[in-house]
Amino acid sequence: MLPPRFSIALSGMKSHAAHLAAGLLLTIGGAVAQAQEFAPRIGFVYPAGGKQGTTIEVTVGGQHLVGPAGVIVSGPGVRAVVVPSEPLLSGKQAADARGKLKELRKQRNAASREEIRRISQRLALHEKSKITPAIGERVTVRITIAPDALPGNRELRLFTATGLTNPLLFQVGQLRECCEPEQEQDDNWMRIQKSINDPDSRVKHGRSNTPPMAVTLPATINGRILPGEVDRFRFKARRGERLLVAVSARELLPYLADTVPGWLQATIALSAPNGTELPAGGDVQIHADPVSHYEIPEDGEYTLEIRDNIYRGRDDFVYRIHIGERSRMADVFPSAGKLPPGSATEREPNNTPDNAQPVTLPVVIAGRIDEPGDVDVFRFEGSAGDRIVAEVHARRFDSPLDSLLIISDAAGNQIGFNDDHEDKGSGLNTHHADSYLAVTLPATGVYYVHIADIQQNGGEAFGYRLRISAPQPDFALRVVPSTLNIRTNATQPVTVYALRRDGFTGEITLALKHAPAGFELAGGVIPANQDKVQCTLTAPTSLAKSPVARIVLEGRATIGGQARIRPAVPAQQMTQAFSYQHLVPSRDLLVHVAKKFAPDSPARLISSAPVKIPLRGTARVMFSVPRYFPFDAERIQLLDPPEGITLKDFSIDRDRITIVLEADAAKVKPGQTGNLIAAFVAKDKTPPGAPKKNPVRVPLGSLPAIPYMVVGDKKPQTEPEATGATAGLEP
């Protein structure tokens, strides 16, 4: 059941029941990347926020948004419903609309002008959908925000005829909100497209030649950057005011798959009444969204400009500008958090081993690289064989510090060195600039930890947290995707990533926590020394109240004789600039369960688990399946199998599926373990004789995860042991 923390509004559900079933199993996430092409997906929300105590209408752009029926918004105090709207024009309808425009332009009356505007707007959407199909479809949503709704980020998902979409951020604000109307956006877009080949069109055809929009401070300004645009806003300010201008752009859409560098690179400028650009007080953060301070020199009307750094633009280049007196907007800035017990504060001078600051381990030091060329040095005592970890948190706290770490002994010999260290749990960072070192001390004595900025920068903003301690083995988890669409009694893959810390290599057992009755997790073990596993989730026969359930996974491991339990944080595996993959955390893992055209019972693994695959032979794996099994599959294939393990053959009988696995002795070793996922792949429906250009096989669903172990037995496994149950698979 959907918990109270969500707001869900559904309309027309009965009329969409057949579509919900026909969607089959669409969103599978990173484990089934092929299916994402056909999953319902949203690419932007505009405006991307609203003020407490107001009702607004927003446009949601995306793809495969067939039959939008409802909206889910995380957290209390926000309600949303879909507003009926006209669908996209087909090719023939667009041609007819162009003909209609020619006729209307011959008329010269108010009614024809209004109809021309309406048709032009629909034609603009039609053209946009051809250029960027991923955001070409539109859904209008009405959002009501309670006066006491907590400010901050929420997650918005559309509920469509083919299932639930991915989440996007929607912000609840406290300032006055303003934005440009959608109609003006589309009119500008049409004008810009007609002149996009003009080398002077960047500014000439943008909104920079129209009067700036007037706003009253403090305010949050909503806008979008179209190709070549410069958006301008004017407001009155008084001498001596200290204004803070903070942009949310990449925060709203952290990664765009088909642009370089992969997000809106917002640039802002503030001009005085005489047109002179004011110097900014400097960005206080390193992320892509600018945050600047301005000291107002005189009373008058000021103009704020925002554009993309390289004059790109399109509908998902969405931004919000928060602007007001600095003293009233301190909550804009993120905090590095409280220091843990046993912490210390860096003290200058400590630039060399001679004046190094002494510390006692374990310790977390709050410090700063005060100026270009500054080096902070800390001294500690250790014994031969001690394992020591030094780790910097700076870029992960939005500090511009690009850290460098060195550990040296009393004689000046370097024991360890590190510049950058990747943290996959920090999904919003593209430059993993924080340093990490783990060394074994060669002798008893005094040692030094040196920290500096490798680019020789420094200043007030260049803060850091430096941990020096013995290893503290631990782990964190991410589960992908954060939205699943699944039919009752059917099975879908999910991928769980283990973010191992300070040398922890042990096994991690996964389990569902407080899941609605009937959900089953199969293959819930991340083997020792492995960083991820594909497991499967099987849906129940029905859900009690809502078609959407919130699922929580957690992992358990034994570290130093103590049990450690960690939550699996939902995440989206987002693509940046066509190729780079990032795990971006989400608030919740939501599962939509469709009821129609589903198996009357789940498929079950009936072979012993783990399945033993011999190096020189085959292993047969059997599943029981219900009599009514709705997959029209051309074949079964393994999803992202480890190198050297292949599916040699399969057979589908009335109530049983058998697959044959084979291991390549040249590529795998005895003792290798993990999970295998066998998926049903749709038949290729290319007409006979038609050319086949890179055919896409769309996974329809999967069998429960197959835990396996590679063994050295040369004899083929001819008769698998049938247990009649999913031995060892339930958490």
Sequence and secondary structure as in RCSB ss.txt:
>XXXX:A:sequence
MLPPRFSIALSGMKSHAAHLAAGLLLTIGGAVAQAQEFAPRIGFVYPAGGKQGTTIEVTVGGQHLVGPAGVIVSG
PGVRAVVVPSEPLLSGKQAADARGKLKELRKQRNAASREEIRRISQRLALHEKSKITPAIGERVTVRITIAPDAL
PGNRELRLFTATGLTNPLLFQVGQLRECCEPEQEQDDNWMRIQKSINDPDSRVKHGRSNTPPMAVTLPATINGRI
LPGEVDRFRFKARRGERLLVAVSARELLPYLADTVPGWLQATIALSAPNGTELPAGGDVQIHADPVSHYEIPEDG
EYTLEIRDNIYRGRDDFVYRIHIGERSRMADVFPSAGKLPPGSATEREPNNTPDNAQPVTLPVVIAGRIDEPGDV
DVFRFEGSAGDRIVAEVHARRFDSPLDSLLIISDAAGNQIGFNDDHEDKGSGLNTHHADSYLAVTLPATGVYYVH
IADIQQNGGEAFGYRLRISAPQPDFALRVVPSTLNIRTNATQPVTVYALRRDGFTGEITLALKHAPAGFELAGGV
IPANQDKVQCTLTAPTSLAKSPVARIVLEGRATIGGQARIRPAVPAQQMTQAFSYQHLVPSRDLLVHVAKKFAPD
SPARLISSAPVKIPLRGTARVMFSVPRYFPFDAERIQLLDPPEGITLKDFSIDRDRITIVLEADAAKVKPGQTGN
LIAAFVAKDKTPPGAPKKNPVRVPLGSLPAIPYMVVGDKKPQTEPEATGATAGLEP
>XXXX:A:secstr
   TTEEEEE STGGGHHHHHHT S   GGGGGGGGGGS EEEEEES EEETT EEEEEEEEE   S  EEEEES
TTEEEEEE       HHHHHHHHHHHHHHHH  SHHHHHHHHHHHHHHHHHHHHHH GGG EEEEEEEEE TT  
 EEEEEEEEETTEE   EEEEEESSEEEE  HHHHHHHHHHHHHTTT TTHHHHTSGGGS  EE  SSEEEEEE 
 TT EEEEEEEE TT EEEEEEESTTTS   TTSSSSS  EEEEEE TTS B      S  SSS EEEEE  SSE
EEEEEEEETTS   TT EEEEEEEEGGG GGGS       TTEEE  S   SGGG EE  SSEEEEEE  STT E
EEEEEEE TT EEEEEEESGGGT    EEEEEEETT  EEEEES    TT TT SS    EEEEE SSSEEEEEE
EEETTS  STT EEEEEEES   EEEEEEE SEEEEETT EEEEEEEEEEETT    EEEEESS  TT EEES E
E TT SEEEEEEE  S  SS SEEEE EEEEEEETTEEEEEEEEEEEEEEETTTEEEEEE S EEEEEE SS  S
S  EE B SSEEEETTSEEEEEEE  S     EEEEEESS  TTEEEEEEEE SSEEEEEEEE TTT  TT EEE
E EEEEE     TTS   S    EEEE   EEEEEE   S B S  B SS TTT  
